[in-house]
Structure formats: structure tokens, C-alpha cells
Amino acid sequence: MELRQLRQFVVLSRTLNFRRAAEQLNIAQPPLSVSIAKLEAELNAKLFERHQRGVRLTPAGDAALPLAQEAVARAEDIRGAVGAVVSGKNGQLRIGFVSSASYHLAPKLTAAFRSVYPDVELILEEARGIECIQRVETNSLDLGIVRTPLAEATSLSLTPLEKSDLIVALPRNHRFANDKIVRLEALAEDPFILYDRTVPGMRSLVLLSCQSAGFIPKVAHTAAQIHTVLSLVKTGLGVALAPDIEGLEGQLRSVPVTCRGKAITVGLSLVRRKREMSKLITNFWDLARQVTASPA
């Protein structure tokens, strides 16, 4: 018994006419007659009674019809489900992102993706940049949104999505709190809230920038997450270099900062495995480039 035969049986049960059924199935009438005869022989029962105007279902045909309809419907469901996954319109996508991406970029990308692919299940996980990279490399995440520049080389493909200049986060009573711009060189004597070693990219960038400004920062505290760094700044324990995140208010001030007269630039980039063939992943990858106007 083949699915093709069941589909033919269902269509003939609906039309009750071999000619019309053959037309709907886009086959000739004789092959349809042979196929139904083989199905009846396999079931050892007549499914149709022939008469001058066509056919009608026998009691055996009446019994077989709902089951055949269900089998055909399930086959179509399987075809649709597989097709949706292959086309990237269904399935599950696991995305890791650094905490600073949660303020603006990650919500923007996920909202845009869900509007185009509402049936894809997005699993979003906040993680440190190095963890995102390691988990994409080991296939426990499909994509990662990480801060760049990276501290170490990676085998992953990387696409820059956003760039911004670092700011210096200051307590509101800081001597430079009302300045329009702060020279990093002028902060040589200030205590710094530094990113810990689990955030090697931002940690290295801050240390190298301070060295370029002519000093080694006096580290008062370290933290892994940007919101923890900013919280420590609010308490007055030190200053910190951070990405320019919208809505930094409250008990701290964010002021543009330069090093030797130039802005310090950071980015957010999307990472994935090279030669990744999943349509789900490439759909998100392509849409992220469109939303952020990033080049290929």
C-alpha cells in the first residue's frame, strides 16, 4: 500500500468518477483504474461499486476513507513541516548575546526576525562574549552577538553589525561630570572599575587605551557584566569606560571620551560557524545585516 494509492483513493471517493479523479490527479484514467484495482487486491476488498454514471463507495470503502484521509493529511503535514524547516520558516534558533546588546541591538533584531518568521522558536541566552564564542564553536548555540574587537582569534565567521564610541561613566559628583568630552589622559589618578578576565575583549581594550594615554589604571574593582560595572560607578567607587548605551541616567553621567585626541571605537558583531548550511541561521544572518545596514 502506497501513499500515492491512498491519495488516489481519497480523490476518487470525492469525485465518484474515474475521469474527473484522473483529471484532478493529473494522470490518465487507465493507470488510475489499475492503481485502485491493485489497492483493492491488497486489501482483499472492493472499495467501489461501478455503475453507469461512475462509482460509489462500498461499506469497506466507507470504513477505509477516514483513515486514508488522515494518512494523506499527515503526509501533507510532514511535507509542510520539513519544508518549513528547510526553508528556515520553522524550527528552533539558539542565540547568545552579551549584556550590552540587550539594551538595544538584541531586542531590535529579534523583533524584526519574529515579524518575518513568527513560527521560529527563538531561544535567547545572555552570556559573556568568550562564552558565546565557545558555545557557537561547540554547537550549543547557533549564533552569538559579541563585543569587538575580540581578544583572541576564532574560527567563526564574524559580521560587524554596529559600531559606537566608548564613553566614560562617571559618578554624578565627579569633577568632569558636566564636561562635554573627557580626555582619558586626565583620568590617570582616578580609580577604575575594570572588566574582569572573563571579558577579555573589553578588559584588553580598556587597558590598552589607558596605556596609550600614558598610564596604568588604578583598579578599584572588577566585574563581568556591564550593568554591574555601571552600578559600581553609581556608588562612587570609580570611573569606567563603557559602550555608549542609551538611557544611562540616574546616579551616573556618561561623557564621550578620547585617547590622544581620538575616539575609542567598539562594535557588536554576529558570529556563526563557517560554511553553516542551516537556512534558519542564514535567514537570521541575512536579516541582521539588513536591519543594521551591514555589508555582506
NUFIZA-101834 format. One record per residue: x, y, z of N, C-alpha, C, CB in turn. Coordinates in pm, whole numbers, plus 50000, padded with zeros to 5 digits. Glycine has a CB too. Layout:
<rs>
XYZXYZXYZXYZ ...
</rs>
This chain:
<rs>
500864988150000500005000050000500895012450000499035000150124 500675021049904501485033049890500655045449918502115033749750 501345055949961500655068549987499995073849860501645079050041 500655071449747500075075649618498715069249597501025072049502 498595056449630497325049449613496255054949707497505034449637 496635057849829495675063449926495185077149880496315064550066 496105085149826495695098349776494715096749659496935106649732 494995087249570494085084749458492725079849507494705074449362 492745071149608491505066049667490675077549725491815055649776 491325086749794490615098149854490005107049746491565106449944 490755109949642490235118549535489075111749463491355122149433 489195098949435488105091749369486875090949459488555077549328 487075089749589485945089649682485215103049681486435086349824 485945113649652485335126949649484605129449517486395137649671 485205125249407484595128049277483605117349235485665129349172 483835104749280483005093249242482925091849091481575094549301 484025095449025484075094648879485555093348839483415107348812 485885082448768487285079848734487875090748645487405066348664 487075095648550487605105848459487955118548534486595108848347 487005123348618487255135848692488385134048793485975140548763 488445122348856489525119748952490875119848882489295106349022 490935113548763492185113148688492635127248650492035104348563 491665135748611491985149648576492565157148696490735156948523 491945155348813492435162248933493815157148975491445160349048 494065144248951495355138448986496405140548878495205123749014 495955145948764496845148648652497505135948598497915158648693 496695125348590497155112848531496085107948434497455102048641 496425097848354495435091948264494505082948342496135084148149 493305080548285492305072448355492725057748369490985073248283 493305051348266493665037148282494645034448397494265032048154 495725042248412496615039748527495915041248662497805049148522 494945050548668494185052348793493365039748822493265064748785 492725034448719491925022248737492795010648783491205018548606 493995009448724494914998648761495365000348906496144998348667 495665012748945496155015349080495095012149185496585029949093 493825016049159492745013149253492504998049261491445020549212 492584991449146492394976849145493474969849228492424971549000 494724974649220495804968849299495574971249448497144974649256 495074983049482494794986149623493694977049676494385001049639 492654975049595491574966049637492074951749653490414966449535 492974947549564493514934049574494354932449700494364930749449 495134942849732495964942049853495104941649979496914953949858 493994949149977493094949350093492124937550093492314962550097 492104930549979491194919049966489754923249988491564907950065 489414935049932488044940149946487774950249836487814946650086 486534950349786486124960449691485854973549765484864955749612 486494984449716486284997549777485205005449704487595005449778 484995002149577484005009449496483114999449422484705018949395 481865003549405480944996449316480775004949190479554993749386 480984998649074480855005848947479395006148905481724999348838 478975017448848477665018348785477805027348663476575023748885 476695029648591476785036548462477335050648474475425036948396 476995057748578477405071748591478735073548665476335079448661 479285062948717480535064148790480695052948890480605077648861 481045056649015481235046649120480635051749250482745043449138 480415042549343480045046449479480825037649576478485045149503 481035042949694481795035649794481035023449845482145044749909 481755012749866481195000949932481305003050083481934987749887 480694994450164480894995350309482374994650347480144984150379 483154986550277484594985950304485264999250269485244974450223 484815005450158485365018550120485015029250223484845022649982 483745028650272483335038150377484225036750502481855036050415 484555024450536485385022150654486825026950633485375007350688 487335025350510488725028950481488915043950462489195021550358 487875051250418488035065150378488595074250487486725070550332 488005074650609488545084050708490005081250744487715083450834 490375068450745491765065050776492695069350662491905050050801 492235067550540493035071850425493175087050423492395066850293 492085094050453492145108750458493135113450564490745114550488 493125106850680494055110550787495495107950745493725102850915 495735096550679497085093350635497595103650534497135079350574 496735107550440497115117550340497375130950407496015119050233 496505134650504496675147450575497985147550653495495149950669 498305136250721499545135650799500765136650707499595122650881 500665130450590501765131350494501975145650450501495122350373 500885152950428500995167050390501575175250505499625172750349 501175171850628501735178850744503245176650753501055173950874 503655164150729505085161150734505825168850626505325146050717 505255168950506505895176250396505995191050429505105174150265 504905196650487504915210850521505905214050632503535215150563 505955205250734506865207750845508315207050800506615197550957 508635196850721510005195550671510355207250579510185182150596 509415210950493509655222150403509875235250478508485223750307 509125237250588509275249450667510645250250732508195250250774 511135238750781512455238650843513535240750738512685225450918 513405233750625514405235150519514455249450468514085225450403 513315256250461513265269950412513575280150522511905272850353 513745275250646514045284350757512835291450812515025294350714 511635286350785510415292850834509885286450962509345292450727 510525275951005510115269051127511345262951190509015258151098 511235259051315512355252951384512755260951507513525251551291 513965258451554514455264451678515815270851652514555253951792 515985282951701517235290351681517745295051817517025302451583 518995291251850519595294451980520615305651961520255281952044 520365316952029521215328752011521725333452146520435340151939 523035334852158523635340652277523985355152252524885332652320 523965363252357524295377452339524925383052466523025385552302 525845392352447526465398952561525465408852621527785406152520 525675412252749524675420252820524465433952756525095422052964 525515439952701525355453252642524485452952517526695459152609 524345441152453523475440052336522005439652375523825427752255 521735436752504520335435452548519615448852556520285428652683 520375459952557519745473052569519065477452440520765483252609 519625473652327519105479052201519155469052086519885491452163 520355463552056520515455751934519755442551938521975453051910 519905434752044519235421752051517715423152041519605414452181 517075432352116515615433952100515215438151959515105444252200 516015446751897515685451251761515745439651662516625462451718 516795431551671516955420451577515895409651598518345414351591 515625406251724514645395551749513245399951710514675391451897 512905412651734511575417551694511425417151542511345431851747 512465421251471512415421051325512315406851273513635427951265 513065397651334513045383651289511685377351316514145375551359 511115379751433509825373851466508715379051375509475376751612 508835391351328507805396751239507835389951103507995411851221 508985385151061509125378450931508955363350944510485381650867 509465357651056509425343151077508755340151212510865337151073 507445342151221506765340751351506745326551405505355345751340 506955316451320506875302551365508205296851411506325294051255 509265304851402510565300351451510655303051601511725307451374 511065293051677511245294551821512635300151848511035281051896 512685312351903513965318451937514275315752084513945333751909 515445310152109515915308152246517085317752267516355293052272 516875327652352517855338252375518535336252509517185352152368 519845336852510520615334552633521675345352647521255320452632 521635352452760522685362252788523925354952837522205372552893 525075358752784526335352252821527485361652793526515338752745 528625358952853529815366852825530275364052682530945363752926 530995373552624531405372252485532205359752458532185384052444 533175356652545534005344852525533175332152535535155344552627 532155332352621531275320652634530425319052509530365322152758 529915330152455529145329452330529985323052219528675343452286 531225327452207532095322252102532355307452121533425329952099 532675303452243532965289252270531735280552243533425287452415 530545285552279529345277452262528905276852116528215283152349 529155287352038528885286451894529855276551830528995300351826 531125276951873532125267751819531775253251849533505270951877 531185250651966530855236952006529415233151973531105235152154 528695241951902527355238951851526265238651959527385225751781 526515244352077525435245552175524695258652160525985244252316 525215267752076524495279552029524625280151878525045292752096 523615285651813523675287051667524365299951626522265286651607 524115310651703524655323851672525045330651802523635332451592 525945340451793526305348451909526435363051870527605343351972 526005371851958526205386251941527245390352044524855394551958 528425394551997529555396952087530155410752062530625386052068 530905415352164531625427852152532915425652074531915433752292 533245435251989534505435051917535195448451940534295432351764 536545448851936537435438151888537525426551985538825443751862 537815414551929537985402652011539415402152065537665389851929 539545396052183540875394952243541675383552182540775392852393 540975373352126541655361752070541065358351934541545349652166 541855351351854541385347051723540325336151738542565341951636 539455335251639538415324951640538235319551499537075330651694 537755307251490537495301051361536135304951305537575285951373 535345312651381533985316051340533965327251236533155320251462 532885327551159532635339051072532075350351156531655335350956 532495362451128532105374051208531625385151116533275378851295 530445390551146529905401851071529635413551165528605397750997 530315424851147530025436651230528615441651204531045447851202 527895444851311526525449851300526405464351342525585441351384 527085468051449527025481751499528395486051548525985483151612 528675498751535529875504551593529485516751676530895508451482 530215518851783529965530651865531255534551935528835528051969 531285546851984532435551652058532225549152207532665566652031 533305545652274533215544052419532915557252487534515538052473 532245556352600532045567852688532755564952819530515570952711 532955575252899533415572953034532225574953126534605582353071 531935564953208530855565753305531425571553434530205551753331 530795582353480531295589753595530215590953702531785603653552 530595590953830529625594553933529145608953908530245593154077 527925611953948527355625053916528105636553982525905625453957 528825633754090529585644454156531035645054111529535642554307 531365637954004532735637853954533105651453896532915626853847 534365654953903534815668153857534585670253707536295669953888 534495659453629534265660653485532815657453446535215651453409 531925656253544530565651553517529805660653421529805650353645 530115673453420529385682953335530155686753209529065695353415 531285680253186532065683253065531405676952942533515678053079 531675682752827531125677452703531985666052648531015688452599 533235665752686534145655052644535235653852749534745657752502 535745641852769536785639452868537975632952799536265630452984 539155638252828540395632052778540765620752873541565642452768 541005608852818541365597452901542625600552982541565584852816 543515608452923544765611952991544495619053124545625620852900 543355626053133543045633553254542525624753367542025644153223 542315611653340541765602553441542845593553502540675593953380 544095597153482545195588453524545185585753675546515594553485 544695595153755544715593453900543405588053956545035606553966 542405585853869541105580953915541125565953934540015584753817 540385560854033540195546354043539275541653930539595542354183 539555529853875538785524453762538005511953806539715521053643 536805510653753536075498153759536395490953628534495500353778 537085479653638537605472753519536825459853496539115469853534 536715456053371536105443053336537065432053378535785442253182 536505421153431537375410353479537865401753364536645401753583 538635391353397539305383453293538345374653212540365374753357 537105373653257536125366253178535565374653063534985361353267 535965387453059535555396452950536845401652887534625408453002 537625392852821538975396752777538995407852673539685384752721 537975408452586537985418652482537895432752539536835416352387 536875435352621536705448652679537835451752778535345449852749 538245441752855539345443852950540615448152876539605430853032 540955441052769542155444452693542045458252630542415434052586 540855461452578540675474452514540875485852614539285475352452 540315484452733540465494952835541915496252877539575491952958 542575484852904543975485352947544885491352840544465471352983 544675487352714545505492652605545245507552584545225484952476 543975511752598543655525952582544315534252690542125528152584 544265529252813544915536452923546415537152902544595529753058 547005526052856548445526252830548785536152720548925512352792 547935536852616548155546652510548055560852563547155544552396 547215562652667547065575852729548195578852826545725576952800 549095569152849550265571752930550195567353074550555585852927 549245558453109549165553953248548605539853257548315563553331 548885533553370548275520753404547135523753500549335510653468 545895519453468544765523353553544865517353694543455519153488 544435525253791544325520553929542995513353942544455532454032 543025500253952541805492253950541235491354092542075478153892 540045497054110539375496354239538555483654253538475508454260 537855479854146537025467754146536975462354004535575470754200 536615449553992536375443553861534995437053860537475433053826 534435435753741533125429453726533025423753586531965439553753 532135413853567531995407253438530925413753351531665392653457 529855418453413528715423753336528725438853336527395418553394 528315444653223528375459153211527465466053312528015463253071 526275460053339525395466753435525975466453576524015460153434 526805456353607527485456053736528565466753741528085442253763 529305468153632530315478653624529675492353646531025478353487 528555494853579527895507853591527315509953731526795509153485 526825499253791526305500453927527405504454024525665487153971 528595499054006529725502754092530135517254070530905493454066 530035521953945530305536053918529285544753992530265538853766 528025540853989526985548754057527255550554205525635542154039 527885540454265528155541354409529335550454439528425527654466 530025555254335531145564254356532475557454376530875572854471 532555544354346533795536854370534845538954262533485522254381 534455544854150535415547154044534745551253915536245534854021 535545552153810535055555353677535215542853590535805567553615 534585542753474534685531153385534505535453241533645520353422 535185528653153534935530153009533885519852970536235528352925 532915524252891531805515352857531275518852718530675516352962 530575509352653529895512752527528855523652551529225500252467 528575531252449527595542052460526195536052452527805552752348 525625533352567524315526952576523255537452605524305516052686 522145536952530521065546552551520485545052692519965544752446 520135556352750519415556052877520295554953000518465544852876 521595558352987522465558153104522215570753187523975557153063 521305569853278520965581353362521085577353508519525586553331 520305583453591520335580153732521495586853801520415565253751 522255579253879523325585053961524675584853893523415577754090 524695583853760525975585053691525805593653566526525571053653 526925598153515526935605953391527775598553288527485620353413 527345598853163528125592853055528615604252965527275582352973 529915604952947530535615952873531445609852765531345625552968 531405614852642532325609952539533775611252585532115617552407 534595601452548535975601252592536895599552472536215589952695 538065605852477539055604352372540365599452433539265617652295 541175593352349542525589452386543475595252281542675573752395 544325604252324545235611252231544445618152119546255601352171 543315623552156542515631452064541575623451975543415639151979 541545610251989540685601951904539695593951989541535592351819 538515591651930537515583451999537995568952005536145584251926 537505561652104537825547452120536605539652071538185543752271 536775532051965535645525751897535495511151937535795526851747 534235507051962533915492951985532755489151893533545490452136 532505476351882531415471851796530655460251855531945467951660 529525457251794528775445051821528725437251692527325448051876 529085424551699529165416251579528435403151600530625413651541 527995397551489527315384651490528315373951448526055384651394 528385363051527529305352151493528525339451466530325349951607 529015331651371528445318451340529545309551287527275319651236 529255296751279530235287351226530395289351075529825272751258 531615287651027531865289050884531195277650808533365289350855 530785280750686530125271050598528865265250663531085259850562 528185273350745526945268950808525855268050703526525278650922 525205256350692524225254050586522785255750632524405240250531 522545257150762521175258250811520505270850757521165258250965 519335268950696518595280350643518095289350756517425275650558 517765283450871517375291450987518455301551022517095282351107 519685296851028520795305551067521075316050960522055297251094 521105311850835521385321550729520265331750716521605314450596 519015327850745517915337650742518125348450847516565330650764 518505344350971518735354351075519945362951040518945347551213 520975356550988522205363450948521895374250844523245353350892 521145370450741520805380050635519935391250687520095372950519 518925387850770518035398150822518785407850914516865391750896 519725402650994520505411351083521305421451002521455402951171 521875417150890522615426450804521695437050745523335418850692 520475432850707519525442450651519085452650755518295435050596 518765447850876518265456750981519325466951022517815448651103 520575462551026521655471551069522385477950952522645464151155 521915474950831522555480150709524035476450703522395495450702 524355464250752525735459450750526045453350613525985449050863 527215455750556527565449550429527785434650445528815456050370 527695427350337527925412750342529345409850381527615406250207 
</rs>
